Amino acid sequence: MPKYAWTLNIKPECIDEYVNMHMDPWPGIVEKHKEAGFQNLSVFQNGLQCFYVFECEPENVGKAFAFMENDEDCKKWTNVTSKMVDGGFDFNQDEPFKFMREIFKY
């Protein structure tokens, strides 16, 4: 299954809260991400930068982001977290995140 990855820079004043939210997510939010279609989602931290990777069938990526935009719990989560990152993000965009190019795998 294809992997998708991107990075976001977290605002310095928000890093502790952002990390804490992801280390102890709200009840039900992980299940909502799975319901959206994200599989094997991971977030890695390097200072103020976070690296996100997930697996998803190509035809379901847009559907997964549409789910996130339309689900009430996901909208609440996104409303909080998008304010913590440089530039924010918006699931209404065709490509809410600039996916990284995969250059090596085995």
Secondary structure, 3 states (H helix, E strand, C coil): CCEEEEEEEECHHHHHHHHHHHHCCCCCHHHHHHHHCCEEEEEEEECCEEEEEEECCHHHHHHHHHHHHHCHHHHHHHHHHHHHECCCCCCCCCCCCCCCCCCCCC
